[in-house]
């Protein structure tokens, strides 16, 4: 029997410093309704979907920093989203900043089933940017300052009649992210991102940034025979640009749906979770063709060591 899952990528437009969580949750619920009306059973919201992309700002005050974090989810601000999703019978992925009871800070996402129950949690592993203050750039990218490296690895879950995985933003650029989940049978990986339109370290044109964004997800989808759903927070947040480009990628590596704007926008696609099987059984039959005896450097070495120094 074919396993069909209609998925929605619910792209958010900008969230400004003055925007409260209640306003944002209202927008999320409005897109949840759009997705439900289309027949979608899973909605993928962006990374850090409840606040502005605060790592662009240098802050010293711990209380000011912690105000962007959630000590629990659901909480009074987000409970209406959970309640409405459960009433509609629609699951979702949601990214947010997590502050644990032990005082640890993570860039986190959760996977919620159609009954409104959390079935999985992921904490971002590949943190981009810097931890020091760089005063002569237009904005900071301080994820390494405000978040710890995720400590949950790359787990997968049985949900939505398939095997689901999650990652966040910069994780999508690293092939190891998807391969580790593929080795656990992942058939779909869902992710949110907040990606600046400008690279503060290199003069990189926007069209090239968008090409790289799509390239890494399309390659991951094909090389692992899986669906990949990437959802942006986009537009200019208090003048600071984030690019859109939300898309749904098939196991063939083809983009089957993509957003056209940088505002609140819902795109959908009816996904056959068995579509990647022929890829997994032929060219990327891991059990038949992988040669792990030659891959040791991937886990033994972090940085590059040229031959003369090895």
C-alpha positions as CSV (number, residue, x, y, z in Angstrom):
1,X,0.0,0.0,0.0
2,X,1.4,3.4,-1.0
3,X,2.1,5.7,1.9
4,X,1.1,9.2,1.1
5,X,1.8,12.3,3.2
6,X,0.8,15.8,2.2
7,X,3.2,18.2,3.6
8,X,3.2,22.0,3.9
9,X,6.1,24.3,4.3
10,X,4.8,27.4,6.2
11,X,7.2,30.2,5.5
12,X,7.2,33.1,7.8
13,X,7.8,36.7,6.8
14,X,9.8,39.0,9.1
15,X,9.4,39.1,12.9
16,X,10.5,42.4,14.3
17,X,11.8,43.2,17.7
18,X,8.5,44.8,18.7
19,X,6.5,41.7,17.7
20,X,5.2,39.6,20.6
21,X,4.9,35.9,20.7
22,X,1.1,36.1,20.7
23,X,1.2,37.9,17.4
24,X,3.5,35.4,15.9
25,X,1.4,32.4,17.1
26,X,-1.7,34.0,15.4
27,X,0.2,34.0,12.1
28,X,1.3,30.4,12.6
29,X,-2.3,29.4,13.3
30,X,-3.5,31.2,10.2
31,X,-1.0,29.2,8.1
32,X,-1.9,26.0,9.9
33,X,-5.5,26.6,8.7
34,X,-4.3,27.1,5.1
35,X,-2.3,23.9,5.3
36,X,-5.3,22.0,6.7
37,X,-7.6,23.3,4.0
38,X,-5.2,21.9,1.4
39,X,-5.3,18.5,3.0
40,X,-1.8,18.7,4.6
41,X,-1.2,16.5,7.7
42,X,2.3,17.9,8.5
43,X,3.2,21.6,8.6
44,X,6.9,22.7,8.7
45,X,7.5,26.0,10.4
46,X,10.9,27.8,10.4
47,X,13.8,27.9,12.8
48,X,13.4,30.3,15.7
49,X,9.8,30.8,14.6
50,X,8.7,32.7,17.7
51,X,11.1,35.6,17.7
52,X,13.2,37.8,15.5
53,X,16.6,36.3,14.6
54,X,18.2,37.7,17.7
55,X,21.7,36.3,17.1
56,X,22.3,39.3,14.9
57,X,22.5,41.5,18.0
58,X,25.3,41.7,20.5
59,X,23.9,41.5,24.0
60,X,25.7,41.3,27.4
61,X,22.7,41.2,29.7
62,X,21.7,37.6,30.5
63,X,18.1,38.5,31.2
64,X,17.9,40.3,27.9
65,X,19.2,37.2,26.1
66,X,17.1,34.8,28.0
67,X,13.9,36.7,27.1
68,X,14.3,35.2,23.6
69,X,14.3,31.6,25.0
70,X,11.4,29.3,26.0
71,X,11.7,27.5,29.3
72,X,9.0,25.1,28.2
73,X,7.0,24.3,25.1
74,X,4.1,24.3,25.0
75,X,3.7,27.3,27.2
76,X,0.9,29.9,27.6
77,X,2.0,31.7,24.4
78,X,2.3,28.6,22.2
79,X,-0.5,26.5,23.7
80,X,-3.1,27.9,21.2
81,X,-1.0,26.5,18.4
82,X,-0.9,23.1,19.9
83,X,-4.6,23.2,20.7
84,X,-5.6,24.2,17.2
85,X,-3.3,21.7,15.6
86,X,-4.8,18.9,17.6
87,X,-8.4,20.1,16.8
88,X,-7.6,20.1,13.1
89,X,-5.6,16.9,13.3
90,X,-2.5,18.4,11.8
91,X,1.1,17.8,13.0
92,X,3.9,20.3,12.8
93,X,7.6,21.0,13.2
94,X,8.5,24.1,15.2
95,X,11.9,25.8,15.8
96,X,12.6,27.9,18.9
97,X,15.3,28.9,21.4
98,X,15.3,26.5,24.3
99,X,16.5,27.3,27.9
100,X,16.7,24.1,30.0
101,X,16.1,23.8,33.7
102,X,19.8,23.5,34.1
103,X,20.4,26.9,32.4
104,X,21.6,25.5,29.1
105,X,20.8,27.2,25.8
106,X,20.0,25.4,22.6
107,X,18.6,26.1,19.1
108,X,15.9,23.5,19.1
109,X,13.1,22.0,17.0
110,X,10.3,19.7,17.9
111,X,8.1,17.3,15.9
112,X,4.4,17.3,17.0
113,X,1.9,14.6,15.9
114,X,-1.6,15.1,14.7
115,X,-2.9,14.7,18.3
116,X,-0.8,17.6,19.5
117,X,1.8,15.5,21.3
118,X,5.5,16.1,21.0
119,X,7.1,12.9,19.5
120,X,10.6,14.2,18.9
121,X,13.1,16.9,19.8
122,X,16.3,18.0,18.1
123,X,19.0,20.5,19.1
124,X,21.1,22.2,16.4
125,X,24.5,20.6,16.0
126,X,26.3,22.8,13.3
127,X,26.3,26.3,14.8
128,X,27.5,28.9,12.3
129,X,28.9,32.4,12.9
130,X,31.1,33.6,15.7
131,X,31.1,34.2,19.5
132,X,33.2,37.4,19.6
133,X,31.9,41.0,18.9
134,X,32.8,42.2,15.3
135,X,31.9,45.9,15.4
136,X,32.6,46.8,11.8
137,X,30.0,44.6,10.1
138,X,26.3,45.4,9.4
139,X,25.1,42.7,11.9
140,X,26.5,40.0,14.0
141,X,25.9,36.2,13.7
142,X,26.3,35.1,17.3
143,X,24.9,31.6,17.4
144,X,28.2,30.3,18.8
145,X,27.7,32.8,21.7
146,X,24.1,32.3,22.5
147,X,23.7,28.5,21.9
148,X,25.5,25.3,22.9
149,X,26.2,22.6,20.3
150,X,23.2,20.2,20.3
151,X,23.6,17.2,22.5
152,X,21.0,14.8,21.1
153,X,22.7,13.8,17.9
154,X,20.5,13.1,14.8
155,X,17.7,10.8,16.0
156,X,14.7,9.8,13.8
157,X,11.2,8.9,14.8
158,X,8.3,6.7,13.5
159,X,5.6,9.3,12.7
160,X,3.2,10.2,10.0
161,X,3.4,6.6,8.7
162,X,7.1,7.0,7.9
163,X,10.5,7.5,9.4
164,X,11.0,11.2,10.1
165,X,14.2,13.2,10.9
166,X,14.9,16.9,11.8
167,X,17.7,19.3,11.5
168,X,18.0,23.1,11.6
169,X,19.4,25.7,9.1
170,X,23.2,25.3,8.8
171,X,22.8,21.6,9.4
172,X,21.4,21.3,5.9
173,X,24.8,22.2,4.4
174,X,26.6,19.2,6.0
175,X,26.2,15.9,4.2
176,X,26.9,14.0,7.5
177,X,23.6,15.4,8.8
178,X,21.5,13.5,6.3
179,X,23.6,10.4,6.0
180,X,23.4,9.7,9.7
181,X,19.6,9.9,9.6
182,X,19.5,7.9,6.3
183,X,21.4,5.1,8.1
184,X,18.5,5.0,10.5
185,X,16.0,4.7,7.7
186,X,14.9,8.3,7.5
187,X,12.4,8.8,4.6
188,X,11.8,12.5,5.2
189,X,13.9,15.2,6.9
190,X,12.2,18.5,7.9
191,X,14.0,21.7,8.7
192,X,13.6,25.4,9.3
193,X,16.1,28.1,8.7
194,X,16.9,31.8,9.1
195,X,19.6,32.7,6.6
196,X,20.8,36.3,6.1
197,X,20.8,37.6,2.6
198,X,24.3,38.9,3.2
199,X,27.5,37.0,4.1
200,X,29.3,39.3,6.5
201,X,32.6,37.6,5.8
202,X,32.6,37.5,2.0
203,X,30.9,39.5,-0.8
204,X,28.7,36.7,-2.0
205,X,25.8,37.6,-4.4
206,X,22.3,36.6,-3.3
207,X,21.7,34.4,-6.4
208,X,24.8,32.3,-5.4
209,X,23.6,32.0,-1.8
210,X,20.2,30.8,-3.0
211,X,21.9,28.3,-5.4
212,X,23.9,26.8,-2.5
213,X,20.8,26.7,-0.3
214,X,19.0,24.6,-2.9
215,X,22.0,22.6,-3.9
216,X,22.8,21.1,-0.5
217,X,19.2,20.0,0.1
218,X,18.7,18.6,-3.4
219,X,22.0,16.6,-3.2
220,X,21.0,15.3,0.3
221,X,17.6,14.2,-1.0
222,X,19.0,12.3,-3.9
223,X,22.1,10.8,-2.2
224,X,19.9,9.4,0.6
225,X,16.7,8.7,-1.3
226,X,14.7,10.9,1.1
227,X,12.3,13.8,1.0
228,X,13.6,17.1,2.3
229,X,11.4,20.0,3.4
230,X,13.1,23.4,4.1
231,X,11.1,26.3,5.5
232,X,12.4,29.9,5.9
233,X,11.8,32.9,8.0
234,X,12.3,35.6,5.4
235,X,12.1,39.2,4.6
236,X,13.6,42.3,6.4
237,X,13.5,42.1,10.1
238,X,14.0,45.7,11.3
239,X,16.0,46.3,8.1
240,X,18.0,43.1,8.2
241,X,17.3,40.7,5.3
242,X,16.7,37.0,5.5
243,X,16.1,35.1,2.2
244,X,13.1,33.0,1.4
245,X,13.4,30.0,-0.9
246,X,11.3,27.6,1.1
247,X,11.0,24.4,-0.9
248,X,10.0,20.7,-0.9
249,X,12.6,18.4,-2.5
250,X,11.8,14.9,-3.7
251,X,14.1,11.9,-3.2
252,X,15.0,12.3,-6.9
253,X,16.6,15.6,-6.0
254,X,13.9,17.6,-7.8
255,X,12.3,20.7,-6.3
256,X,8.5,19.9,-6.5
257,X,7.2,23.1,-4.7
258,X,8.8,26.4,-3.8
259,X,7.8,29.7,-2.2
260,X,7.6,32.7,-4.5
261,X,7.7,35.5,-1.8
262,X,9.5,36.5,1.3
263,X,6.3,36.8,3.4
264,X,4.0,34.4,5.1
265,X,3.3,31.8,2.5
266,X,2.2,28.1,2.5
267,X,3.4,25.7,-0.1
268,X,2.3,22.1,-0.3
269,X,3.0,18.8,-2.0
270,X,1.6,15.3,-1.8
271,X,4.6,13.1,-1.0
272,X,4.9,9.4,-1.7
273,X,7.1,8.1,1.1
274,X,8.0,5.1,-1.0
275,X,9.4,7.2,-3.9
276,X,13.0,6.9,-2.7
277,X,13.0,3.2,-2.4
278,X,14.3,2.6,-5.9
279,X,17.3,4.9,-5.1
280,X,18.0,3.1,-1.8
281,X,17.8,-0.3,-3.6
282,X,20.0,0.6,-6.5
283,X,22.7,3.3,-6.8
284,X,22.6,4.2,-3.1
285,X,22.1,0.7,-1.7
286,X,24.1,1.4,1.5
287,X,24.5,-2.2,2.6
288,X,25.6,-3.3,-0.8
289,X,27.9,-0.5,-1.8
290,X,29.2,1.6,1.2
291,X,32.8,1.0,2.1
292,X,33.1,2.2,5.7
293,X,36.6,0.8,6.0
294,X,37.8,3.8,3.9
295,X,35.7,6.5,5.6
296,X,37.6,6.6,9.0
297,X,38.8,10.2,8.5
298,X,35.3,11.5,8.6
299,X,35.0,10.8,12.4
300,X,38.8,10.8,13.3
301,X,39.6,14.2,11.9
302,X,37.9,17.6,12.2
303,X,40.1,20.0,10.2
304,X,42.2,19.6,7.1
305,X,45.7,18.1,7.4
306,X,47.6,18.2,4.1
307,X,49.6,15.1,3.0
308,X,53.0,16.5,4.0
309,X,51.8,17.2,7.6
310,X,49.8,14.0,8.1
